[in-house]
């Protein structure tokens, strides 16, 4: 993989982790904005999807291939569970710190990575 692209992806994951998005607590606007910006800067055409009341709920990117083929859908939640006791974390839950080759923080091992 291109080292600059790899660095960009790690920086994105770090920003996503650093943006609190606890389900039922935080509005999704901020974390969706991080994803939208990176996708747009990466030359894709992201669209923000909204619910029936106009609130943001997801990001959609459609990429057309050069030949007919199957439609693939990659679906992952971008919110997290609350962090619990911050004292139990090696780093603050929303620090988004990269230590060595590990990204630390809430969502680093699943929804935001």
C-alpha positions as CSV (number, residue, x, y, z in Angstrom):
1,X,0.0,0.0,0.0
2,X,1.1,3.5,-0.7
3,X,2.7,4.9,2.5
4,X,0.9,8.3,2.2
5,X,-2.4,6.5,1.8
6,X,-1.8,4.3,4.8
7,X,-0.8,7.4,6.9
8,X,-4.0,9.1,5.7
9,X,-6.1,6.1,6.7
10,X,-4.5,5.9,10.2
11,X,-5.0,9.7,10.6
12,X,-8.7,9.2,9.7
13,X,-9.2,6.4,12.2
14,X,-7.5,8.5,14.8
15,X,-9.8,11.5,14.1
16,X,-12.8,9.2,14.2
17,X,-11.8,7.7,17.6
18,X,-11.2,11.2,18.9
19,X,-14.7,12.3,17.9
20,X,-17.1,11.1,20.6
21,X,-20.2,9.3,19.1
22,X,-21.7,7.3,21.9
23,X,-25.0,5.9,20.8
24,X,-27.9,7.7,22.6
25,X,-25.6,10.3,24.0
26,X,-23.8,12.1,21.2
27,X,-25.4,13.4,18.0
28,X,-23.8,11.7,14.9
29,X,-23.1,15.0,13.1
30,X,-19.5,15.5,14.1
31,X,-18.3,12.0,13.4
32,X,-20.1,11.8,10.1
33,X,-18.5,15.2,9.1
34,X,-15.1,13.7,9.7
35,X,-15.9,10.7,7.4
36,X,-17.5,13.0,4.8
37,X,-14.4,15.3,4.7
38,X,-11.9,12.5,4.3
39,X,-13.9,10.8,1.6
40,X,-14.3,14.0,-0.3
41,X,-10.6,14.9,0.0
42,X,-9.8,11.4,-1.2
43,X,-11.6,12.1,-4.5
44,X,-14.8,10.2,-3.8
45,X,-18.3,11.7,-3.8
46,X,-19.8,11.0,-0.4
47,X,-23.5,11.9,0.3
48,X,-24.9,12.4,3.7
49,X,-28.1,10.4,4.3
50,X,-30.8,11.8,6.5
51,X,-33.7,10.4,8.5
52,X,-37.3,11.3,8.1
53,X,-36.9,14.4,10.2
54,X,-33.8,15.6,8.3
55,X,-31.2,14.4,10.9
56,X,-27.9,13.0,9.6
57,X,-27.7,9.2,10.0
58,X,-25.1,7.8,7.5
59,X,-22.6,8.4,4.7
60,X,-23.1,6.8,1.3
61,X,-20.4,6.5,-1.4
62,X,-21.2,4.9,-4.7
63,X,-18.3,3.7,-6.9
64,X,-19.1,2.5,-10.4
65,X,-16.9,-0.2,-11.9
66,X,-15.8,-0.3,-15.5
67,X,-17.7,-3.6,-16.1
68,X,-21.0,-4.9,-14.9
69,X,-20.8,-6.9,-11.7
70,X,-22.3,-7.5,-8.4
71,X,-23.4,-4.7,-6.0
72,X,-21.4,-4.7,-2.8
73,X,-22.5,-3.0,0.4
74,X,-20.1,-2.3,3.2
75,X,-22.0,-1.4,6.3
76,X,-20.5,-0.5,9.6
77,X,-21.9,1.6,12.5
78,X,-19.9,4.7,13.3
79,X,-21.2,5.1,16.8
80,X,-19.8,3.4,19.9
81,X,-20.9,2.3,23.3
82,X,-20.2,4.7,26.2
83,X,-16.6,4.3,27.4
84,X,-17.4,3.4,31.0
85,X,-14.9,4.3,33.6
86,X,-12.2,6.5,32.0
87,X,-9.8,5.4,34.7
88,X,-9.8,1.9,33.3
89,X,-8.3,3.1,30.0
90,X,-4.5,3.3,29.2
91,X,-5.3,6.5,27.3
92,X,-8.4,8.6,27.5
93,X,-11.2,6.9,25.6
94,X,-11.4,9.6,23.0
95,X,-7.7,10.5,22.6
96,X,-7.3,8.7,19.3
97,X,-3.6,8.1,20.2
98,X,-1.4,6.0,18.0
99,X,1.2,4.2,20.1
100,X,3.6,2.1,18.1
101,X,1.4,0.3,15.6
102,X,-1.7,0.5,17.8
103,X,-4.6,3.0,17.7
104,X,-6.0,3.4,21.2
105,X,-9.5,4.6,22.1
106,X,-13.2,3.8,22.0
107,X,-14.1,2.3,18.6
108,X,-10.4,1.7,17.6
109,X,-11.0,-2.1,17.5
110,X,-14.3,-2.1,15.7
111,X,-16.7,0.5,14.5
112,X,-14.2,3.3,13.7
113,X,-11.4,1.3,12.4
